[in-house]
Amino acid sequence: MRAADRLVKRTIRHSGPWLYVLAFTSVAGALMELALPFVLGRTVDSLVAADSASPVWLGTCAAVVLLIAACEVFGVWASGSGGARATQWLRLRLLRHVLGVGPAMTRRFPEGELVTRLGVNAEEVGRGPESIVTGATLVIPTAGGVVALVLIDPWLALTLLAGLTLIGLVLRAFLRTTTSIAGDYQSAQGDIATRLVDALAGARTIAAAGTEDRERARVLTALPRLRLHAMEMWRANARAGVRAGAVVPLLEVAVLGVGGLRLAAGDLSAGELYAAARYVVLGAGLGAALGHVSRLGRARAAAGRLVELAEEPQTAYGALPLPAGPGALELRGVTAGVLTGIDLVVPGGSSVAVVGRSGAGKSLLAALAGRLVDPDAGQVSLDGVPLPELSSEALGEAVGYAFERPVLIGETVADAVGLGLGDPTEAMEITVRAAARAACADDFVRRLPLGYGTPLEEAPMSGGERQRIGLARAFAHGRRLLVLDDATSSLDTVTEHRVSRALAGELGGRTRLIVAHRVATAAAADRVIWLDGGRVRAYDTHTTLWRDPGYRAVFQVSGHDRAGLPPLDESLSSPLGAGAS
Ligand SMILES: Nc1ncnc2c1ncn2[C@@H]1O[C@H](COP(=O)(O)OP(=O)(O)OP(=O)(O)O)[C@@H](O)[C@H]1O
């Protein structure tokens, strides 16, 4: 909890000037509250005595009440603005961090969980400073009440202090309980959000399977848990409220008893007794801090969840630029996930297909090649430079990735292709169009209402069209190394053949690592990496490998090449294979 408490404190600094306004209005309001019993007492005394000062005291009373109301209004305004500012700071900082960690973040935390933490939980932490400031100002009337009672009668003050100690203990225990329950509650919320995001991503599958009811139940699995924690929170609030609340009337009775005796003895005026009774209520008003403590508990629990995100290490980049070179890729003793002890050299400018059964680690190898994943052991280098030593810019310029299901990011189609190339310039436009042509995307993009300037949300695309935009993005970026992870699986055979030609033609100078399920793609590559059992079973030309029945079996069981292809015989070992013929 210490890191979480530190985060809440840091959030205080980032609430901006609004927190000062809140502190001022809270303190001023508290002082006015403190002054009110005194002013009321004097007003009562002057009215009872019917002296000439009565109108002045009445006017002062009205002014104090008005000031209290004004402080409350400005306080609400300031707490809203300060909370929003602190939340904004937290969200921006965490978003930068989450994106800086990269794909490792979503491997550890599901998307729904991340959205909950950056959304609801960040807001709860952002409201923490407000609870601290307003809660802390409750000490002012309490301290004032004690001081005032000391002046009126020290025994009354001692009685109040005893009651305050009890209230303090109740509040401390309540903070601990609330923090723990709020953590469980927030975790149940995250669970529901995670399942909901999954369900939305699979909306088509659910609709097709007609399993909406079952899915609703699955999404709401954590609902009973959520309810249980909400009830626990309610009970903890009620228990603490009753305990803290019971102290106030008891104290009032005690003070009025002692004060009554002193009044009878003539040591106290009626106004002073009235003021003493008010000061006890004010002094014991620390019990009103329950609401603030509850919010602070939620903020601490939420801060704990944000700290977990912040503790995920970001990808650290070096400072080296990439020296001139052909794009030679080298893996030495690389171990990561299912892959163990991978040693490979992919010559610069060559095209290499990666094949293997499902789960063999093809995508993992592709991810290692451009540092989407760092190996647990061993080293990956490009043109002799270990990837971690390269600057983020150098790596981004050198390696272009295309995936099976690309996510298109940006405002327009041109943005989606040129993402990360910098501000739009004429040169960039030429690069974007050339890349789109090579990816066979230019034709359909130009047919869109605004061509390359068409907003993405107005350009609904088929799976194959999205893949072509994804390919174009890779082609526009990866100047040395192109990594295609099953990135042509939705293309029709003719389009795939045209893309293959572009890969061998104008993109032929770049190193190409292509995760392949189709025989044709493997056959078109200079060499094939055959992954099996977490190791490189063979690294050779497709023609040579094809003699091995085990290699042929990879394609037989993969299911990608079964339909519409000739039987698996030597004819497939031609350079472009069946798919490209
Ligand atoms: N970054 C990672 N760290 C550790 N393990 C990983 C990582 N990425 C994937 N894996 C695991 O490695 C295994 C191989 O996954 P991968 O996606 O590379 O298989 P694949 O050969 O591409 O399969 P498919 O042909 O079905 O797409 C899986 O069990 C996966 O969970």
The ligand as a Gaussian input file, in Angstrom:
#p B3LYP/6-31G(d) Opt

LIG

0 1
 N        5.583000     -13.229000     -26.072000
 C        5.368000     -14.495000     -25.768000
 N        5.979000     -15.018000     -24.709000
 C        5.785000     -16.302000     -24.384000
 N        5.000000     -17.145000     -25.070000
 C        4.374000     -16.670000     -26.159000
 C        4.520000     -15.317000     -26.561000
 N        3.774000     -15.154000     -27.676000
 C        3.191000     -16.339000     -27.924000
 N        3.554000     -17.244000     -27.010000
 C        3.155000     -18.661000     -26.938000
 O        3.914000     -19.365000     -27.871000
 C        3.137000     -20.394000     -28.474000
 C        3.255000     -20.282000     -29.988000
 O        2.470000     -19.186000     -30.399000
 P        2.564000     -18.599000     -31.866000
 O        1.492000     -17.603000     -32.009000
 O        3.942000     -18.136000     -32.137000
 O        2.267000     -19.901000     -32.718000
 P        2.145000     -20.028000     -34.275000
 O        3.159000     -21.018000     -34.711000
 O        2.202000     -18.692000     -34.942000
 O        0.705000     -20.663000     -34.391000
 P       -0.463000     -20.431000     -35.484000
 O       -0.011000     -21.053000     -36.754000
 O       -1.593000     -21.186000     -34.888000
 O       -0.699000     -18.961000     -35.585000
 C        1.734000     -20.234000     -27.959000
 O        1.531000     -21.234000     -26.985000
 C        1.708000     -18.855000     -27.363000
 O        0.865000     -18.801000     -26.253000

